[in-house]
Amino acid sequence: MKKLLSIILTAVLLLSSTSLAFAHYDEGRISKYDTTYQQSKKQKEKKHQDKKIKVKKIKDKKIKDKKKEFKLKGSPIIKFGRYKLPISPINKGMGATVTYDKETEILTVIKDTTTLVIDFKNKMVTINGVEDTTSGIFSASNSKKTTVLIKYIARILGVRVDIKKDKITVETPGLEAPKNIIVTSIGSTTATAVISSSLYITATADIAPGQATGGRAELYVGSRLIATDAEIAATDSTVTFTTSDGTPTNAELQIAVPEGGPVSVKLFNASNQMAISKKDKTILIVDYVAPTVASIISATYDAEDAELILAVTGAGAVGDYVDVTKLSFYDTSLAKSYQLTNASYTGSKGEVKSAGTIKIKIGSADKLALLGFGTTTVNLNIAAGPLLYDKAGNISNSLAAQTVLFTVDTDLDQPRNVTVTSVGSNVLKNTINSTTLYVTAAANITAGQATGGKAELYVGSKLVATDSIITATDTIVTFTTSDETPTSAELMTAIPAGGVVSVKLYNAGNESVNSSEGNPKLVVDYVTPTITGITSAIYNVSDNQLYINANGAGEVGDKVDVTKLSLFDTTLAKSYPLTTISDRASNGSVISVNMLTIKLSSYDKFGLAGFGGTTVYLNIAAGSLLTDDAGNSSPILTAVQNVPVTIIK
């Protein structure tokens, strides 16, 4: 029987071991392959980690007060007359060192960056070398001299003391999180927004006095440190910050504060313990990009939908706002003007929809005031100044006061594919110069829509030509400024300045529509370059420049026709013309009324190698020496000119 029990017990033990082995194997297999188990395990670990982080954050926000008690009986003391200063509360309780010189009667207390010196003989107290006349030590009554002395030292070191008959309690204040952060952007229209006009930032935060004596405070935007208050005194209840270096600029601010975010303050005490403010209360907006608008071409008013659509060029970010008070309407038949308003509920609101479109929703009060406008000609007047602004408070570039074409929305299709052509001896695309006699223009229209109507050609807001006959089959309207005997003088009167070219189309019922997309810009420049003579030249070999001394040179930037220039070396009996091949040619321009400069190409520099042994001359061929971007040329020099060249090597 005993033998049988022994066999059974052995079997049970063997089975138990095997089960345990399988259990370990299964656990290993689960931990490696079962994703559900893995996820559960990770979640538990994350939860535990989050709990640890949460506890740490709480500790960062509030560091508790610390108290230490000292018995006065038997404690080492420093005596001076009626003053008694126990050393242990100073050393062990306040964490400071204390020394006393009997000969000079000077007591010195040092903690971190604070040095307190009490001169009993001369009755003077200094803190870090600066006299403090408010200590009250020397005016205290005999019975309170010790108490006043200890409490004064404690206050300066940022601790609190409680003095009883035979016991002194030293309490090191905790560290509370800074609060009530106030940020001010200097140069901005909004205090908590940093924009293209901002110069620097200031900030303040409230702290508990005495807690961070000898410590520091740091100002953060997001995770970026942008300013520090490195000196915190025992009585400070506020920390202050600035990004200004004394001569602040927006460029420096962009480097210091490149992007916005939550503003926070970290407060450190003298032991480098830290408490941080909440990050979600003050948000600094940073936007250095100002809205832009290059020009306004035309305006269309849809009375039914109460919308004003401005066709523009160079509009900035979609969503930028419109200062609608810059816009006013003038109806010529009513002889009446009306300026848009921006009142909260009844005024108009506008924003940028694309680089070429601004949409203004007309408010109820403005819509009522505009009733009857648009039966004939209406002008939209834009006042001088910035037209756009953004959420951060940036404003756009200033526009000059202007009047643009205005139409009331109809079923007419806009004219398309506006083209303009200059006719003259020197023709450049979309350019009128001193040689231009007249211009022609054309635009596509939808056949049948404007039968019996007319089309008008505008440069900017100036009407320059009309197509007064439109038939049912016309798909093109055409224009000309020619009167059959055109002259440049007549053209200067008709088109005195450049601008965007647009076409306004009218149907027989006098409804109209403006072209707004793809309108070309016409450059107008009737002023020709001038030059009356050339006196001498200097060739600086080292900087590869040819300087030509001239008289009466025209506008700075006018171009020099280098093909008119050649150099002759009398010793070499060799002439070298500057290169005419475009990718090898030298470049020249007017830099003042008396000076032209030629930047010699490497090809021409090589060709002039060896020149300058003795006398060198610059030869200027007959013809126009100067041109400008509009294609105007200077008066023709009728004779070849030779001037001496000074060589500088």
C-alpha positions in Angstrom: 0.0 0.0 0.0 2.8 2.4 0.9 4.5 1.5 -2.3 1.3 2.3 -4.3 0.9 5.7 -2.6 4.5 6.5 -3.3 4.0 5.8 -7.0 0.9 7.9 -7.2 2.6 10.8 -5.4 5.6 10.6 -7.8 3.2 10.7 -10.8 1.4 13.8 -9.4 4.6 15.6 -8.9 5.8 14.8 -12.4 2.5 16.0 -13.9 2.7 19.2 -11.8 6.2 19.9 -13.1 5.1 19.3 -16.7 2.1 21.5 -16.3 4.3 24.3 -14.9 6.7 23.9 -17.7 3.8 24.1 -20.3 2.4 27.1 -18.4 5.8 28.9 -18.7 6.0 27.9 -22.4 2.5 29.2 -23.1 3.1 32.5 -21.3 6.3 32.9 -23.4 4.4 32.0 -26.5 1.6 34.5 -25.7 4.0 37.3 -24.8 5.7 36.9 -28.2 2.8 36.2 -30.6 -0.5 37.2 -29.1 -1.1 40.9 -30.1 -4.1 41.3 -27.7 -1.8 40.4 -24.8 0.9 42.7 -26.1 -1.6 45.7 -26.4 -3.0 45.0 -23.0 0.5 44.9 -21.5 1.5 48.2 -23.3 -1.7 49.9 -22.1 -0.9 48.9 -18.5 2.7 50.2 -18.9 1.5 53.4 -20.4 -1.1 53.9 -17.7 1.6 53.4 -15.1 3.9 55.8 -16.9 1.2 58.4 -17.3 0.5 58.1 -13.6 4.2 58.8 -12.8 4.3 61.7 -15.2 1.1 63.2 -13.6 2.6 63.0 -10.2 5.8 64.7 -11.4 3.8 67.5 -13.0 2.0 68.1 -9.7 5.3 68.3 -7.9 6.6 70.8 -10.5 3.6 73.1 -9.9 3.9 73.3 -6.1 6.9 72.6 -3.9 5.9 72.4 -0.3 7.2 74.6 2.6 9.9 73.1 4.8 10.2 73.8 8.5 13.1 73.3 10.9 13.0 73.9 14.6 16.0 75.0 16.7 16.4 75.3 20.5 18.0 78.5 21.5 19.3 77.1 24.8 22.9 75.9 24.3 23.0 77.0 20.7 26.2 78.9 19.5 25.5 82.6 19.3 27.2 85.8 18.1 26.9 88.7 20.4 27.2 92.4 19.9 25.9 94.5 22.7 22.2 93.7 23.1 22.1 91.8 19.8 22.2 88.0 20.0 22.3 85.9 16.8 22.0 82.1 17.0 24.2 80.5 14.4 22.4 77.1 13.8 19.2 78.6 12.5 21.2 80.7 10.0 23.5 77.8 8.9 21.3 74.8 9.1 17.8 76.4 8.8 18.4 79.2 6.2 21.3 77.5 4.4 23.7 80.5 4.8 27.2 81.0 6.1 27.6 83.6 8.9 30.8 85.3 10.1 31.5 88.0 12.5 34.7 90.2 12.8 35.0 91.5 16.4 37.6 94.1 15.5 35.5 95.8 12.8 32.2 94.8 14.3 31.0 93.6 10.9 28.6 90.6 10.5 28.5 88.9 7.1 25.8 86.5 5.9 26.1 84.8 2.5 23.6 82.6 0.8 23.9 81.7 -2.9 24.1 85.1 -4.8 23.1 87.2 -1.8 25.7 88.8 0.4 24.4 90.7 3.5 26.8 92.9 5.4 25.8 94.5 8.8 28.3 97.1 10.1 27.3 97.6 13.7 30.0 100.1 14.4 28.9 102.5 11.6 25.3 101.4 11.7 25.1 100.5 8.0 23.6 97.6 6.1 24.5 96.6 2.5 23.0 93.9 0.3 25.3 92.9 -2.6 27.2 96.2 -2.1 24.0 98.4 -2.1 23.1 100.2 1.1 19.7 99.3 2.6 18.3 102.1 4.8 15.1 100.3 5.6 16.4 97.4 7.8 15.2 98.9 11.1 18.0 97.0 12.9 19.5 100.0 14.6 16.3 101.8 15.6 14.8 98.7 17.4 14.3 98.9 21.1 16.7 96.9 23.3 14.2 94.2 24.0 13.6 93.6 20.3 17.1 94.0 18.9 17.6 90.2 18.5 14.2 89.6 17.1 14.5 92.4 14.6 18.0 91.2 13.5 16.9 87.6 12.9 13.7 88.5 11.1 15.5 91.0 8.9 18.1 88.4 7.9 15.4 85.9 7.2 13.4 88.3 5.0 16.5 89.1 2.9 17.3 85.4 2.5 13.7 84.6 1.5 12.7 82.5 4.6 10.2 83.0 7.5 11.0 82.7 11.2 8.9 82.2 14.3 10.6 83.1 17.5 9.4 81.9 20.9 11.2 81.9 24.3 13.5 78.9 23.8 12.6 77.9 20.2 13.1 79.4 16.7 11.3 77.9 13.7 12.8 78.5 10.3 10.4 77.9 7.4 11.7 77.8 3.8 8.8 78.8 1.6 7.5 76.4 -1.0 7.5 77.3 -4.7 4.1 78.2 -6.2 3.6 78.3 -9.9 3.7 81.7 -11.5 0.3 83.1 -12.5 -1.4 86.0 -14.3 0.9 86.1 -17.2 0.6 89.3 -19.2 2.3 89.6 -22.6 2.6 92.8 -24.6 3.8 93.1 -28.1 5.4 96.5 -28.6 4.7 98.0 -32.1 1.6 95.8 -32.7 -2.0 96.8 -32.8 -2.9 93.7 -30.7 -1.2 93.1 -27.3 -0.9 89.3 -27.7 0.0 89.2 -31.4 3.5 89.6 -32.9 3.3 91.0 -36.4 5.4 92.6 -39.1 5.5 95.9 -37.2 6.3 94.5 -33.8 9.8 95.4 -32.3 9.9 93.4 -29.1 7.9 91.7 -26.4 7.5 92.4 -22.8 5.9 90.1 -20.2 5.1 89.9 -16.5 3.9 87.2 -14.1 2.9 87.2 -10.5 5.0 85.2 -8.0 4.8 84.7 -4.2 7.5 87.0 -2.6 10.4 85.3 -0.9 9.9 81.9 -2.5 12.4 82.3 -5.4 14.9 84.7 -3.8 18.2 84.4 -5.7 16.6 82.3 -8.4 15.4 83.2 -11.8 12.4 83.0 -14.1 12.2 82.0 -17.8 9.6 83.0 -20.4 8.6 80.4 -23.0 6.5 80.5 -26.1 5.7 76.9 -26.8 8.9 75.1 -25.9 11.2 78.0 -26.9 13.0 80.1 -24.3 12.7 83.7 -25.3 13.6 85.8 -22.2 14.9 85.5 -18.7 14.5 87.5 -15.4 17.8 86.6 -13.8 17.5 88.6 -10.6 14.7 87.9 -8.1 14.8 89.7 -4.8 13.2 88.6 -1.6 10.4 91.2 -1.9 9.6 90.7 -5.6 6.0 89.8 -6.3 6.4 90.1 -10.0 8.9 88.8 -12.6 9.5 90.8 -15.7 10.8 89.9 -19.2 11.8 91.7 -22.4 13.2 90.6 -25.7 14.6 94.0 -26.4 18.4 94.5 -26.6 18.1 98.3 -26.4 17.9 98.7 -30.2 15.2 96.2 -31.1 14.1 95.5 -34.7 11.5 93.2 -36.2 14.2 91.2 -37.9 15.7 90.3 -34.5 12.3 89.5 -33.1 11.6 87.1 -36.0 14.8 85.1 -34.9 13.9 85.2 -31.2 10.2 84.3 -31.6 9.8 82.5 -35.0 6.4 81.1 -34.2 3.5 81.4 -31.8 2.0 79.2 -29.1 1.1 78.9 -25.5 3.0 81.3 -23.2 4.4 79.9 -19.9 6.8 80.9 -17.2 9.2 78.6 -15.3 10.2 79.8 -11.9 13.4 78.5 -10.2 14.4 79.1 -6.6 18.0 79.3 -5.4 18.2 75.5 -5.1 17.2 75.2 -8.8 13.8 73.7 -7.9 11.2 74.6 -10.5 7.5 75.4 -10.8 5.8 76.1 -14.1 2.7 78.1 -14.9 -0.2 76.6 -16.8 0.4 76.7 -20.6 -3.1 76.9 -21.9 -4.2 80.4 -20.6 -2.2 82.9 -22.7 -1.7 82.2 -26.4 0.7 84.3 -28.4 -0.1 84.8 -32.1 2.9 85.2 -34.4 2.4 86.3 -38.0 5.1 88.3 -39.7 3.5 88.1 -43.2 1.6 91.2 -44.1 -1.3 91.1 -46.6 -0.6 92.4 -50.1 -2.6 93.8 -53.0 -0.9 95.1 -56.1 -3.7 96.8 -57.9 -7.5 96.9 -58.3 -8.8 96.5 -61.8 -12.6 96.6 -61.7 -15.6 96.1 -59.5 -18.9 94.3 -60.1 -22.0 94.7 -57.9 -24.6 91.9 -57.7 -27.6 93.7 -56.1 -29.6 90.5 -55.8 -27.0 88.6 -53.8 -25.7 91.9 -52.2 -22.1 91.1 -53.2 -19.4 93.4 -54.5 -16.6 91.5 -56.4 -13.3 93.3 -56.9 -11.0 92.1 -59.6 -7.4 92.7 -58.3 -3.8 91.6 -58.8 -1.4 90.4 -56.2 -3.8 89.8 -53.3 -2.2 88.0 -50.4 -3.4 85.1 -48.3 -7.0 83.8 -48.8 -9.1 85.0 -45.8 -7.3 88.3 -45.3 -9.9 90.9 -44.3 -11.0 94.1 -46.2 -11.3 97.5 -44.6 -14.6 98.2 -46.3 -14.6 101.8 -45.0 -12.0 102.6 -47.7 -14.6 101.9 -50.4 -17.3 104.4 -51.7 -19.6 104.5 -54.7 -20.4 107.5 -56.8 -23.4 107.3 -59.2 -23.0 110.0 -61.9 -26.7 110.2 -62.8 -27.8 110.4 -59.2 -24.8 112.7 -58.4 -24.7 110.8 -55.1 -21.8 109.2 -53.2 -22.0 106.5 -50.5 -19.3 105.0 -48.3 -19.5 101.4 -47.0 -19.8 100.9 -43.3 -18.4 98.1 -41.0 -21.0 98.1 -38.2 -21.3 94.8 -36.4 -24.7 93.7 -37.7 -25.7 96.0 -40.5 -22.3 96.9 -42.1 -20.4 95.1 -44.8 -17.6 92.5 -44.6 -15.0 91.5 -47.1 -12.2 89.0 -47.5 -9.6 87.8 -50.1 -10.9 84.8 -52.1 -7.9 84.4 -54.4 -4.9 86.3 -55.7 -7.2 88.0 -58.2 -10.5 88.3 -56.3 -11.8 90.1 -53.3 -15.5 89.5 -52.3 -17.4 91.9 -50.1 -20.8 90.9 -48.6 -22.9 94.1 -48.5 -24.6 94.6 -45.1 -28.3 95.4 -44.8 -27.8 99.1 -44.0 -25.4 99.5 -47.0 -27.7 97.5 -49.3 -30.6 99.8 -48.5 -28.4 102.9 -49.1 -27.3 101.6 -52.5 -30.9 101.2 -53.8 -31.1 103.0 -57.2 -27.4 103.0 -57.8 -26.2 101.6 -61.2 -28.8 102.7 -63.7 -26.0 104.4 -65.7 -22.3 105.0 -64.8 -21.1 104.2 -61.3 -17.5 104.7 -60.0 -15.9 102.8 -57.2 -13.5 105.0 -55.2 -10.8 103.5 -53.1 -9.3 105.8 -50.5 -5.6 106.0 -50.1 -4.0 103.7 -47.5 -3.9 100.0 -46.6 -7.0 98.1 -47.9 -6.4 94.7 -46.2 -5.6 93.4 -42.8 -5.3 90.0 -41.2 -6.3 88.3 -37.9 -3.0 89.1 -36.3 -3.3 92.8 -37.1 -0.9 93.1 -40.0 -2.0 95.6 -42.6 -1.3 95.6 -46.4 0.8 98.0 -48.4 -0.7 101.4 -48.9 -2.5 102.0 -52.2 -2.9 105.5 -53.8 -6.4 106.9 -54.0 -8.0 105.6 -57.1 -11.2 105.2 -59.1 -11.9 101.8 -60.8 -14.5 100.6 -63.3 -17.8 99.6 -61.8 -20.6 97.5 -63.3 -23.8 96.1 -62.0 -23.9 92.3 -62.4 -25.8 91.2 -65.6 -26.1 88.0 -67.7 -23.5 89.4 -70.0 -20.3 87.3 -70.3 -17.1 89.1 -69.6 -14.9 90.2 -72.5 -11.9 87.8 -72.7 -8.4 87.6 -74.1 -7.7 91.3 -74.1 -4.7 92.2 -76.3 -3.1 95.5 -77.0 -0.6 96.3 -79.8 1.7 99.3 -80.2 2.4 100.7 -83.7 5.7 102.5 -84.2 9.3 102.1 -85.2 10.5 100.3 -82.1 7.7 98.0 -80.9 7.9 96.2 -77.5 5.0 94.0 -76.2 2.5 95.9 -74.0 4.7 99.0 -74.1 4.3 102.5 -75.4 7.5 104.5 -76.0 8.6 107.7 -77.7 8.4 106.0 -81.2 4.8 104.8 -80.7 2.2 106.5 -82.9 -1.0 104.7 -81.8 -2.3 101.5 -80.3 -4.8 98.9 -81.3 -6.6 96.4 -79.1 -9.1 93.6 -79.3 -11.1 91.3 -77.0 -13.3 88.2 -77.5 -17.0 88.5 -76.7 -20.0 86.1 -76.9 -21.8 86.6 -80.1 -25.4 88.0 -79.9 -25.1 89.2 -76.3 -24.2 92.9 -77.0 -25.9 93.4 -80.3 -26.5 97.1 -80.7 -24.3 97.9 -77.8 -20.7 99.1 -77.5 -17.3 98.3 -76.0 -14.9 100.6 -74.2 -11.1 100.3 -73.9 -9.6 101.5 -70.6 -6.0 102.0 -69.4 -6.4 102.1 -65.7 -9.5 104.1 -65.2 -9.0 106.2 -68.3 -11.2 105.6 -71.4 -9.0 105.6 -74.5 -11.0 104.1 -77.3 -14.5 102.8 -78.2 -16.0 100.2 -80.5 -19.5 101.7 -81.0 -20.8 99.2 -83.5 -21.5 95.6 -82.4 -23.5 93.3 -84.6 -25.2 90.0 -83.8 -22.4 87.9 -85.2 -19.5 89.7 -83.7 -17.2 87.6 -81.6 -14.5 90.3 -81.3 -14.5 93.9 -80.4 -11.7 96.1 -81.8 -10.2 99.5 -80.8 -7.7 102.0 -82.2 -6.4 105.4 -81.0 -5.5 106.4 -84.5 -7.3 109.4 -86.2 -5.8 108.3 -89.6 -2.9 110.8 -89.1 -1.6 109.7 -85.7 1.3 111.3 -83.9 3.2 110.6 -80.7 2.1 113.9 -79.3 -1.6 112.9 -79.7 -0.9 109.5 -78.1 0.7 111.2 -75.1 -2.5 113.1 -74.5 -4.8 110.0 -75.0 -2.7 107.7 -72.9 -0.5 109.8 -70.5 0.3 106.9 -68.1 0.4 103.1 -68.0 -1.9 100.7 -66.2 -4.0 97.6 -66.5 -5.8 97.4 -69.8 -9.5 96.3 -69.6 -12.6 96.2 -71.7 -16.1 97.2 -70.6 -18.9 95.7 -72.7 -22.5 97.2 -72.9 -25.6 95.6 -74.4 -28.4 97.6 -76.1 -30.1 98.0 -72.7 -27.0 99.7 -71.3 -26.2 96.8 -68.9 -22.4 96.3 -68.7 -19.7 94.0 -67.6 -15.9 94.4 -67.3 -13.1 92.0 -68.3 -11.4 90.9 -65.1 -9.1 88.0 -65.9 -6.0 88.0 -68.0 -6.0 91.8 -68.5 -2.5 92.9 -69.7 -0.6 95.7 -68.1 0.6 98.5 -70.4 3.9 100.2 -69.7 4.0 103.8 -70.9 7.4 105.7 -71.1 7.8 108.6 -73.4 11.1 109.8 -71.9 14.2 109.1 -74.0 17.7 108.6 -72.6 20.1 111.5 -73.1 23.8 111.9 -73.4 25.6 115.0 -74.7 29.2 113.9 -74.9 32.0 111.6 -73.6 35.3 113.0 -72.3 37.5 110.1 -71.1 37.5 106.5 -69.8 39.2 104.4 -67.2 39.8 100.7 -67.6 40.4 98.9 -64.3 41.8 95.5 -65.2 41.7 94.0 -61.7 37.9 94.6 -61.2 37.1 94.1 -64.9 35.3 97.4 -65.2 35.3 100.1 -67.9 34.3 103.5 -66.5 33.2 106.2 -69.1 33.2 109.8 -68.0 30.2 111.5 -69.8 28.2 114.7 -69.9 24.4 114.8 -69.7 23.7 111.1 -69.2 20.1 110.4 -68.6 18.3 108.3 -66.0 20.2 105.9 -63.8 19.8 102.4 -65.1 19.6 103.2 -68.8 21.4 100.6 -70.8 24.6 101.1 -72.8 24.8 99.6 -76.3 28.2 98.0 -75.9 28.4 97.2 -79.7 29.1 100.9 -80.3 32.4 100.6 -78.3 35.9 99.5 -79.3 39.3 100.1 -77.8 42.5 100.9 -79.8 46.1 100.4 -78.4 48.5 102.6 -80.2 51.6 100.5 -79.3 50.0 97.3 -80.4 48.3 99.1 -83.4 45.4 96.8 -82.5 41.7 97.6 -82.2 39.2 95.4 -80.2 35.4 95.9 -80.5 33.4 94.8 -77.5 31.5 91.5 -78.2 28.0 91.6 -79.8 27.2 87.9 -79.2 24.5 88.0 -76.5 25.9 85.3 -74.3 29.4 86.7 -74.5 28.6 90.5 -74.5 29.6 92.9 -71.8 26.9 94.8 -69.9 26.8 98.6 -69.4 24.5 101.1 -67.7 24.2 104.7 -66.5 25.2 105.1 -62.8 25.1 109.0 -62.7 24.7 112.0 -64.9 28.5 111.9 -65.4 29.3 108.2 -65.4 28.6 105.1 -67.4 30.0 101.7 -66.3 30.7 98.6 -68.5 31.1 95.2 -66.8 33.4 93.4 -69.2 32.6 89.8 -69.9 35.3 87.2 -69.5 35.4 86.9 -73.3 36.1 90.6 -73.8 38.6 90.7 -70.9 40.6 88.0 -72.7 40.4 90.0 -75.9 41.9 93.0 -74.2 44.8 91.1 -72.7 48.0 93.1 -73.3 46.3 96.4 -73.9 47.7 99.4 -72.0 51.4 99.4 -72.7 51.2 103.1 -73.6 48.3 105.0 -75.1 44.8 103.5 -75.5 41.7 105.2 -76.9 38.0 104.4 -76.7 36.2 104.7 -80.0 32.4 105.3 -79.9 30.6 104.6 -83.2 27.9 106.9 -84.6 24.3 106.1 -83.5 22.3 105.8 -80.3 24.5 104.8 -77.3 21.8 104.4 -74.7 18.4 102.6 -74.5 15.9 102.0 -71.7 13.5 99.2 -70.7 10.7 100.7 -72.8 12.8 100.7 -76.0 13.5 104.4 -76.1 16.9 105.4 -77.5 19.2 108.3 -76.9 19.9 111.0 -79.6 22.1 109.7 -82.4 25.8 110.7 -82.2 26.5 111.6 -85.8 30.3 111.3 -85.7 32.8 108.8 -84.4 34.4 109.9 -81.1 37.8 108.9 -79.7 38.6 109.5 -76.1 41.8 108.6 -74.1 41.6 105.6 -71.7 43.6 105.4 -68.5 44.6 101.8 -67.7 44.7 100.7 -64.0 46.3 97.3 -63.4 
